[in-house]
Every structure is written in C-alpha cells, then in structure tokens.
Amino acid sequence: MEDMPDLVLGGHAPNFDKENPYRTVPLDEPVDTGEAATAAGDVYALPEFHFGQLENGVRIIAVDRQGLCSSLGLFVHTGCRYLSPEKAFLPHVLELMAFRTSAHLSHLRTQKTVEQLGAAASCRVGREDVLFQVDVLREYVPVVLPLMLANVLCPSVLPDEVGEACAHVVELQQMMEDKPDSLVVELLHVAAYQGTLGHNLYATEKDLPMCTPENIKEFISQRDA
C-alpha cells in the first residue's frame, strides 16, 4: 500500500492577486463587465474548452473556469446495453463497488484520503456508460486523479466487498418498491424498448447467484479490452 500523500493547503485561483473591479459596486446595481474589466486594465474572457485524445484512444475535454474547485469526470463506454440479458446487472454492481479496494490502496485508505482532501466521490451507471466523478479543490487534482483511475482500471474486487454490494442490491430493490416512482420509469423503459436498450439497468435479487468476483473481474477485463 502507498503512504498517504503530503497535502499542502492554501490553494487559490490563478487570478487571486488581481484587483476585483467590482469591489465598490453595490449588489443592487447592474454592472457592465466589459467596461469594468477595461477600467481595471484586465480582460475577462469566457472559459475556453480544450479537446484532446491520447494514444490509447481516451478523449479528454477540459475547461478552466478559474474556480477553487475542480470537477473530474471519467466516462467509461460500457453498460447493460452491451451485455447479455443474464449479465446486464454487472455495471450496476460495479457502481455499488466504486471507490473501494484497488491495487494501490485499501478501501479504508481510499476513504480516508477522500475525507482528508474534503472531496466528494461518486459513481453513476447508465445503459451506455458508467460515470466516475470526484469534486475536489483544484490543487488536489494530482492526488485524486490516480486514485480514481486505480478504482476504474484495477479494482481488487474482494469477496467481502462483493458481498456488501449484494446486500445493497436487496436494500435498493426494497427502497424502489417502497417508492415506486423510479421503478415505474424503469419498467416503462424496459417495456418500451426491445433488444439491448430494454435490458434491466439495476441488479435485482434474482441476479445475486451470478454476482461473483469471477464474473465481475471478467466483465472488467472485457470492458478494458
């Protein structure tokens, strides 16, 4: 396991040392950003989007909004649409096991790192993609980016963590039955679409016998291929 990275506080936006042209303007008065910026000798441009692609095919979109926080999102092109009906539940199980033990950090170390950074980590599953997302102060991006990539590329898929995910499947199924709004939308989608788009998005209790570390690891290896 890796040691906890040293954290340096005191982050700031790149333009922190520039004079605020609106400092003396009352909140109830409108401002002309063009004139104010010109008077302050500065030019405030709209955020510029940058697009790129790595040699392995990963596509990157970045925009700097000059804020203190950064939002990192990693979309994985996989989902129940691309799987057989009996294995369509696996992406949902992967969502329930997000940000746990990886080849680099244990589940506890992962959670403690996220807590120490004050970050918010989440995962959302769709029929055509899985989104891993982390919101954190911008100076901690070099810390959370490898943490997020490790959970996507090399999760350990420990048996006890799989068991916890299976327990959550039963709990979520009961919650959806108690509050059927989301369940009705899901059932309407399944009924409306035939073929792969009609695969169930969420795992159910009947899928639990197939929810094994071996099946999950096989799905991850095929996803990364």
C-alpha positions, 0 to 999 in steps of 0.5 A: 500500500502507498503512504498517504500523500503530503497535502499542502493547503492554501490553494487559490485561483490563478487570478487571486492577486488581481484587483476585483473591479467590482469591489465598490459596486453595490449588489443592487446595481447592474454592472457592465463587465466589459467596461469594468474589466477595461477600467481595471486594465484586465480582460475577462474572457469566457472559459475556453474548452480544450479537446484532446485524445491520447494514444490509447484512444481516451478523449479528454475535454477540459475547461478552466473556469478559474474556480477553487474547485475542480470537477473530474469526470471519467466516462467509461463506454460500457453498460447493460446495453452491451451485455447479455440479458443474464449479465446486464446487472454487472455495471450496476454492481460495479457502481455499488463497488466504486471507490473501494479496494484497488491495487494501490490502496485499501478501501479504508485508505481510499476513504480516508484520503477522500475525507482528508482532501474534503472531496466528494466521490461518486459513481453513476451507471447508465445503459451506455456508460458508467460515470466516475466523478470526484469534486475536489479543490483544484490543487488536489487534482494530482492526488485524486486523479490516480486514485480514481483511475486505480478504482476504474482500471484495477479494482481488487474486487474482494469477496467481502466487498462483493458481498456488501454490494449484494446486500445493497442490491436487496436494500435498493430493490426494497427502497424502489418498491417502497417508492415506486416512482423510479421503478415505474420509469424503469419498467416503462423503459424496459417495456418500451424498448426491445433488444439491448436498450430494454435490458434491466439497468439495476441488479435485482435479487434474482441476479445475486447467484451470478454476482461473483468476483469471477464474473465481475473481474471478467466483465472488467477485463472485457470492458478494458479490452 
